[in-house]
Amino acid sequence: MKEKRIHYFVHHRPGRSPGQRFRCEQYLPALREAGFEIRWHALLNEKDDRLFYSKGRYAAKAFLLIRSFFSRLKALRSVRKGDIAFVYREAFMLGNTFFEQRLKRRGAKLVFDFDDAIWLMEVSEGNRSLAFLKRPGKTADICRLSDRVITGNDYLAAYARSYAKQVEVIPTSIDTEYHRPLPLASRDDRVCIGWTGSESTVKHFEMLLPVLRKLKDKYGERISFKLISNSRESYPEIGLESTAWSREREVEELAGIDIGIMPLPDDEWSRGKCGFKLLQYMAVGKPVVASPVGVNSRIVDEGVNGFLAAGEEEWIEKLSLLIEDAERREKMGARGREKIKRDYSMQGLKERYVSLFRALS
């Protein structure tokens, strides 16, 4: 019997993108164990990344776009009838479904996965002037073409079901053997409030700066703040400890905070997010405080593993409760990890993930 092949059409190399890591890459061993052959087709290498997300340099970006197009054509030719083609977010970065349509014409079963409200216009700061090349409405077109759509939450699934017949919700999941509580060799006695995220989402952290300033005035040296990100921003007014994100130290850095935060604006884009920051904090045993937006309200059990806070006063109140009570932090953190292991662990979801591909075989 011929081995079934899955072609992953993604933008980034393995280990580069959090979305790819936790929605695609961590399931690959289980798929291989189930008898699938994996072909990984990434568009951008490390050098391309630096160019793609930089400001300006339009001639170089145009050349990269052309080279990426031909790279996709080459990958397309390796797809045979009956293969499964997995597209994460989009097969190509322009506003058409050229490659998705040709995957179907080659007789592939198309699986489409997305974990943000990508039918809305959202572009990186470095490429804002090129937004006219994108067409967010293509998301609906890809849904129509797909044999199976996988989304990260019910909000995204509701959108997909307007265009696709077969839609499954698989939450963004955490490898709880990798993301786990760690004993810390040494640290000071200050309570550390931490945030992790990409440069493009640091604006959400900045929403909370007025709250953090008031907490600093209230507690002084009893508290500290940590930003784990590729952002180079600094916030001396709150004495922020800024830490560059790295794959090698990500769990250790998360383990060094006492409270994880996830502020979000209440808008359509945020309602499509999958709460990944919360999953990381809770998996390493930390209590959380988050905006009651989208899936956050499902992940956080109020007063059990964390708190939801809608306005400045609530943020100050809820964070103060955790700052002042180490026992509460410990108990909430432990309950949070229990929930992640039960509902959001890769170990618990991998058989369901594999079964979706078996059904298309």
C-alpha positions in Angstrom: 0.0 0.0 0.0 1.4 3.4 -1.0 2.3 5.7 1.9 -0.1 8.7 2.2 1.7 12.0 1.8 0.8 15.3 3.5 2.3 18.5 1.9 2.5 21.4 4.4 2.3 24.7 2.6 3.6 27.3 5.1 5.5 30.5 5.1 8.2 29.8 7.6 10.9 27.3 8.4 10.3 24.9 11.3 10.7 26.6 14.7 10.2 30.1 13.4 6.5 30.8 13.8 4.5 30.2 17.0 1.4 29.5 15.0 3.1 26.9 12.9 4.9 25.3 15.8 1.8 24.8 17.9 -0.8 24.1 15.2 1.4 22.1 12.7 4.9 21.2 13.7 4.3 19.5 17.1 1.9 17.1 15.5 4.3 15.9 12.8 5.8 13.0 14.8 2.3 11.6 15.5 1.4 11.8 11.8 4.6 10.0 10.9 3.9 7.4 13.5 0.5 6.9 11.9 2.1 6.2 8.5 2.1 9.6 6.8 5.0 10.9 4.8 5.5 14.7 5.5 6.7 17.1 2.8 7.4 20.6 4.3 7.2 23.5 1.8 8.3 26.8 3.5 8.5 30.1 1.5 10.9 32.1 3.7 14.4 31.3 5.1 16.0 33.2 7.9 17.6 35.8 5.6 14.2 36.3 3.8 12.6 36.9 7.2 14.8 39.9 7.9 13.9 41.4 4.5 10.2 40.5 4.5 9.5 42.2 7.9 11.8 45.2 7.3 10.6 48.6 6.3 11.0 49.7 2.7 13.4 47.8 0.4 10.6 47.3 -2.1 12.9 46.2 -5.0 14.4 43.5 -2.9 10.9 42.5 -1.7 9.7 42.3 -5.3 12.5 39.9 -6.2 11.7 37.8 -3.1 8.1 37.6 -4.1 9.0 36.4 -7.6 11.5 33.8 -6.2 8.8 32.6 -3.7 6.3 32.3 -6.5 8.6 29.9 -8.5 9.4 28.1 -5.3 5.7 27.4 -4.8 5.4 26.2 -8.4 8.2 23.7 -7.8 6.5 22.5 -4.6 3.1 22.3 -6.5 4.6 19.9 -9.0 5.5 17.4 -6.3 1.9 17.0 -5.3 0.2 13.9 -6.8 -3.4 12.9 -7.0 -4.8 11.7 -3.7 -2.1 13.5 -1.6 -3.2 15.8 1.2 -2.2 19.5 0.9 -2.3 21.4 4.2 -2.4 25.2 3.9 -1.7 27.2 7.0 -3.4 30.6 6.7 -2.6 31.0 2.9 -0.5 29.2 0.3 1.0 32.5 -1.0 1.1 36.1 0.4 -0.9 37.8 -2.4 -4.6 38.3 -2.5 -5.5 35.4 -4.8 -6.1 31.6 -4.5 -3.9 30.7 -7.5 -2.0 27.9 -5.6 -5.0 26.6 -3.7 -6.9 26.2 -6.9 -4.1 24.4 -8.6 -3.7 22.0 -5.6 -7.3 21.0 -6.1 -6.8 20.6 -9.9 -3.9 18.2 -9.2 -6.3 16.0 -7.2 -5.1 16.8 -3.7 -7.4 16.9 -0.7 -7.1 20.4 0.7 -6.9 21.1 4.4 -7.0 24.7 5.5 -6.0 25.8 9.0 -6.2 29.3 10.5 -6.0 30.7 14.0 -6.7 34.4 13.6 -9.5 36.5 12.0 -7.4 36.6 8.8 -10.5 37.7 6.7 -9.7 41.2 8.2 -6.9 43.4 7.0 -3.9 43.0 9.4 -0.4 43.6 8.1 3.0 44.0 9.8 4.3 47.5 10.3 7.1 46.9 7.8 4.7 46.0 5.1 1.8 48.4 5.8 2.3 50.3 2.6 2.0 47.0 0.6 -1.4 46.2 2.1 -3.1 46.8 -1.3 -1.5 43.5 -2.5 -3.5 41.5 0.0 -7.2 40.6 -0.2 -8.4 39.3 3.2 -11.6 38.1 1.5 -9.6 35.3 -0.1 -10.1 33.5 3.3 -13.7 32.7 2.3 -12.5 31.5 -1.2 -10.0 29.1 0.4 -12.7 27.8 2.7 -14.9 27.1 -0.3 -12.1 25.1 -2.0 -11.2 23.1 1.1 -12.2 19.5 1.9 -11.6 20.3 5.6 -11.2 23.5 7.5 -9.6 23.5 10.9 -9.8 26.6 13.1 -8.5 27.4 16.6 -11.8 28.5 18.2 -15.5 28.6 17.7 -15.5 32.3 16.6 -13.3 31.4 13.7 -15.3 28.3 13.0 -18.5 30.3 12.7 -17.0 32.3 10.0 -15.6 29.2 8.2 -19.0 27.5 8.3 -20.5 30.2 6.2 -18.4 29.0 3.3 -17.2 25.4 4.0 -19.2 22.2 4.8 -16.5 20.4 6.9 -15.2 22.6 9.7 -13.5 21.3 12.8 -12.3 23.2 15.9 -9.0 22.1 17.3 -7.7 24.5 19.9 -4.1 25.7 19.7 -2.4 23.3 22.0 0.6 23.1 24.2 3.1 20.3 24.7 2.8 20.0 28.4 6.0 17.9 28.7 7.9 20.8 27.1 6.0 23.7 28.7 6.1 22.7 32.4 6.9 24.3 35.7 10.6 24.6 36.4 12.4 24.9 39.8 14.3 28.2 39.8 17.9 28.1 41.2 17.8 31.7 42.5 15.7 34.8 42.1 14.8 37.9 44.1 11.7 38.2 46.2 9.9 40.6 44.0 6.6 39.5 42.3 7.2 39.5 38.6 4.4 40.4 36.2 5.2 39.1 32.7 4.0 39.3 29.1 5.2 37.4 26.1 4.5 38.1 22.4 5.8 39.2 19.1 6.8 42.7 18.1 3.5 43.1 16.2 1.4 42.5 19.4 3.5 44.6 21.8 0.9 47.3 21.3 -1.5 45.2 23.4 1.0 45.1 26.3 1.3 48.9 26.0 -2.5 49.2 26.6 -1.7 48.2 30.2 1.1 50.7 30.9 -1.2 53.1 32.9 -2.1 50.2 35.1 1.5 49.0 35.5 2.6 52.6 36.4 0.0 52.7 39.2 1.0 49.3 40.5 4.6 50.4 40.5 3.6 53.5 42.5 1.7 51.3 44.9 4.1 48.5 45.4 7.5 50.0 44.5 10.3 47.5 44.7 8.0 44.7 45.7 7.1 44.1 42.1 9.0 43.9 38.7 7.9 43.5 35.1 9.2 41.3 32.3 8.6 41.6 28.6 9.6 38.5 26.6 9.6 39.5 23.0 11.6 40.3 19.8 10.5 43.9 20.4 13.3 46.3 21.4 11.0 48.7 23.3 12.0 49.8 26.8 9.8 51.2 29.5 12.1 52.8 32.1 9.1 54.5 33.9 8.2 51.1 35.3 11.7 49.6 35.5 10.8 47.0 32.9 13.1 43.9 32.5 13.1 43.3 28.8 14.2 39.9 27.6 14.8 38.8 24.0 12.7 35.8 23.1 14.7 32.7 22.2 13.5 29.1 21.5 16.2 27.7 23.8 15.2 29.8 26.9 11.4 30.4 26.3 10.2 28.0 29.0 12.9 29.2 31.5 11.9 32.8 30.9 8.2 32.0 31.4 9.0 30.1 34.6 10.7 33.3 35.9 7.5 35.3 36.1 4.9 35.0 38.9 1.8 36.4 37.0 1.1 36.2 33.3 -1.0 39.0 31.6 -2.9 39.1 28.4 -4.6 42.5 27.7 -6.6 42.8 24.5 -8.8 45.4 22.8 -12.4 44.2 22.3 -12.5 44.2 18.6 -13.2 41.7 15.8 -9.5 40.8 15.3 -8.9 40.1 19.0 -12.1 38.0 19.3 -10.5 35.7 16.7 -7.3 35.1 18.8 -6.7 31.7 20.4 -5.4 32.7 23.8 -1.9 31.3 23.2 -0.2 33.5 25.8 -2.6 32.2 28.4 -1.9 28.6 27.5 1.8 29.2 27.9 1.6 30.9 31.2 -0.8 28.3 32.6 1.2 25.4 31.3 4.2 26.5 33.3 2.0 26.9 36.4 1.4 30.6 36.5 -1.9 32.4 37.4 -3.1 34.8 34.8 -5.1 38.1 34.4 -6.6 38.7 31.0 -9.1 40.8 29.1 -12.5 39.1 28.8 -12.3 39.0 25.0 -13.0 36.0 22.8 -11.6 32.7 23.9 -9.9 34.2 27.0 -13.2 33.9 28.8 -13.3 30.2 28.1 -9.7 29.5 29.1 -9.7 31.6 32.4 -12.0 30.3 35.1 -12.6 33.4 37.2 -11.1 33.1 40.6 -9.9 29.5 40.0 -6.9 29.7 37.7 -6.8 33.4 37.2 -8.9 36.6 36.7 -10.6 38.5 33.9 -10.3 42.3 34.0 -12.3 44.6 31.8 -11.1 48.1 32.9 -8.3 49.9 34.6 -9.8 49.5 38.1 -10.4 45.8 37.6 -6.9 45.2 36.3 -5.4 47.0 39.4 -7.7 45.1 41.8 -7.1 41.6 40.3 -3.4 42.0 39.9 -3.2 43.4 43.5 -4.9 40.3 44.8 -2.2 38.1 43.2 0.7 40.4 44.1 -0.3 40.3 47.8 -1.0 36.5 48.2 1.7 34.0 47.3 -0.4 31.1 48.3 -3.2 32.2 46.0 -0.7 32.5 43.1 0.5 29.0 43.8 -2.9 27.4 43.9 -4.2 29.2 40.9 -1.1 28.3 38.9 -1.5 24.7 39.8 -5.1 24.7 38.7 -4.3 26.4 35.5 -1.8 23.7 34.6 -4.3 21.1 35.4 -6.8 22.7 32.9 -4.2 23.0 30.2 -3.3 19.3 30.6 -6.9 18.3 30.5 -8.3 20.6 27.6 -5.4 22.1 25.7 -2.5 19.7 25.7 -1.0 18.4 22.5 -0.8 14.9 24.1 -4.6 15.0 24.6 -5.4 16.4 21.1 -3.0 14.6 18.8 -5.2 11.5 18.2 -8.0 13.8 17.2 -5.7 15.7 14.9 -4.4 12.6 13.2 -7.9 11.2 12.8 -8.8 14.2 10.6 -6.1 13.2 8.1 -7.0 9.5 8.3 -10.5 10.4 7.3 -9.2 12.1 4.1 -6.9 9.1 3.2 
